Amino acid sequence: MSNIDELDRLDQRQMLSRLENEHASLDQQVTEFALASGTDQMVLSRLKRRKLELKDAIVRLRSNVLPDLPA
């Protein structure tokens, strides 16, 4: 593996970590927002949609960062 590949994997792992942290934070926000009285359902829906987008990005990055396991 070349140094460029190693740096690319390091960048991807850092991005993965950031996305996982943002997803966890957003999960907490969604939970708190859903429990609050007078919750704006449009805002809650947007938060949930962003959370799903993050999850999709995390799955894609994980498939790049983690090696394939033999069947």
N, C-alpha and C positions, 0 to 999 in steps of 0.2 A: 504494500500500500504506500502511495506517495505521500509526501508532506501535505500536498494540496488536498488530497482525499481526507487526511486526518484532520486538517483545519476545517474542511467542509462538514465533517461529522461533528466536530466540536461545536461549530456554529449551529448546526441542527439540534444538537443536544441542549444548547443554551436556549434556543428558541422554544424547544419542547418544554423546558423548565418554566420559561416565562408564560407560555400558553396554559400550562397546568396550574400555575399560580393564579393567573387571571380567571381560569375556569372555576377554581375553588372559591375565589373571592366573589365571583358572580353567583355561584351557587348559594353562598351565604346571603347575598343581597336579595336574591329571589325568594329565599325562605323568609327572611325578615319582612320583605315587602308584601308577600302573600298573607302574612299573619297580621299586618297592620290593618286597622279599620279604615274604610273609605279608600281602598286601594284602587288606583286607576288601572283598569284591566288592559288598556292599550299599552301602557308603560310596562306592565308585567309581561305582556305578550312579547314586547320587544326585547326585554331582558332574557326571556326564555329562548327566543330565536337566536340571540347573540351567543348564549350558552351552548346551543346546539351547533352553531357555526364553529365555535372554539373546539368542541368535542370532535367534530369532523376533521379539523386541522390537526388536532393531536393524533388522531388515528393515522392520518396520512404521514405525519412526521415519524411516528413510531415505526411505521413499516419501512421507512428509509433508514432510520438510525439503528434499529435492532436487526440483527442478522436473521435470515430465514432459518427456521428449524427444520431439520430433515424429517421427512414423513415416516 
